[in-house]
């Protein structure tokens, strides 16, 4: 059984999920806050050396999560640049600001994708010793 199959899939297609009348910004923020809560809980849970058997499955979850985060940042980057292309509020040198934002968010998305690749490499390096790490 795949470690990812242990998590119950969502009842809706995440690529086409309706907002249910909620503001998309609030929905995104709610998910970002939940991500932060989970990350902090994971950090606490890994303080005990007895958590080492979870290393492989945790890396698998991180790999997929980092890819999803990279995609989310790239989508937000695209939406932000579209929004800033025709600003409502007056601002000086919007072109330079847009360029900086575009570069910074592209770099962030790239680093998240690279982190996912590094996580997958770490999973591969653990494979030969997986039994040792999970034996109780």
C-alpha positions in Angstrom: 0.0 0.0 0.0 1.3 3.4 -0.9 2.0 5.8 1.9 -0.1 8.4 0.1 -3.1 6.1 -0.1 -3.3 6.2 3.7 -4.7 9.7 3.4 -8.4 9.8 2.5 -8.7 11.7 -0.8 -10.8 14.8 -0.8 -14.5 14.4 -1.8 -14.1 17.0 -4.5 -11.8 17.4 -7.5 -9.3 20.0 -6.2 -8.6 21.3 -9.7 -12.3 22.1 -10.1 -13.5 22.6 -6.6 -16.4 25.2 -6.2 -15.8 28.0 -3.8 -19.2 27.4 -2.2 -19.8 31.2 -2.1 -16.5 31.8 -0.2 -14.0 34.5 -1.3 -11.1 32.7 -3.0 -8.6 34.8 -1.1 -10.0 33.7 2.2 -10.1 30.1 1.0 -6.5 30.3 0.0 -5.5 31.9 3.3 -7.4 29.2 5.2 -5.4 26.5 3.4 -2.1 28.4 4.0 -2.9 28.6 7.7 -3.7 24.9 7.8 -0.4 24.2 6.1 1.4 26.2 8.7 -0.4 24.4 11.5 0.5 21.0 10.0 4.2 22.0 9.5 4.5 23.1 13.1 2.8 19.9 14.3 5.2 17.8 12.2 8.2 19.7 13.6 7.0 18.9 17.1 6.2 15.3 16.3 9.7 14.8 14.9 11.5 15.9 18.1 11.3 12.4 19.5 13.8 9.9 18.1 11.0 7.4 18.0 9.6 9.2 15.0 12.4 7.9 12.7 10.2 5.1 11.2 8.0 7.9 9.8 11.0 9.3 7.8 10.2 7.6 4.5 6.5 8.3 4.5 7.1 11.8 5.6 9.5 12.4 2.8 7.0 11.0 0.3 4.4 13.5 1.6 6.8 16.4 1.5 7.8 15.5 -2.1 4.2 15.8 -3.3 3.4 18.7 -1.1 6.4 20.7 -2.3 5.4 20.1 -5.9 1.9 21.3 -5.1 3.3 24.4 -3.3 5.5 25.2 -6.3 2.4 25.0 -8.6 0.4 27.2 -6.2 3.1 29.9 -6.1 3.3 29.8 -9.9 -0.4 30.3 -10.2 -0.5 33.1 -7.6 2.4 34.7 -9.5 0.5 34.6 -12.7 -2.6 36.0 -11.1 -0.7 38.8 -9.3 1.1 39.9 -12.5 -2.3 39.9 -14.4 -3.8 42.0 -11.6 -0.8 44.4 -11.6 -0.9 44.8 -15.4 -3.8 47.2 -15.0 -3.6 48.6 -11.5 -6.5 50.3 -9.8 -4.5 52.3 -7.4 -1.9 54.7 -8.6 1.7 53.6 -8.1 5.1 54.8 -9.2 7.2 52.6 -11.5 4.8 49.7 -11.6 6.8 48.0 -14.4 9.9 47.7 -12.2 7.8 46.4 -9.3 6.1 43.8 -11.5 9.5 42.7 -12.8 10.8 42.2 -9.2 7.7 40.4 -8.1 7.8 38.2 -11.2 11.4 37.3 -10.6 11.0 36.7 -6.8 7.9 34.5 -7.2 9.4 32.6 -10.1 12.5 31.9 -8.0 10.4 30.8 -5.0 8.4 28.4 -7.2 11.6 27.1 -8.7 13.2 26.5 -5.3 10.1 24.7 -4.1 10.2 22.4 -7.2 13.9 21.9 -6.6 13.2 21.0 -3.0 10.7 18.4 -4.2 13.4 16.9 -6.4 15.9 16.9 -3.5 13.3 15.2 -1.3 12.8 12.5 -3.9 16.6 12.0 -3.9 16.6 11.7 -0.1 13.9 9.1 -0.4 16.1 7.1 -2.9 19.1 7.3 -0.6 17.1 5.9 2.3 15.8 2.9 0.3 18.8 0.6 1.1 18.4 1.2 4.9 14.6 1.5 5.1 14.2 -1.8 7.0 16.8 -0.6 9.6 15.0 2.7 10.1 11.5 1.1 10.5 12.3 -2.0 12.6 10.9 -1.6 16.1 
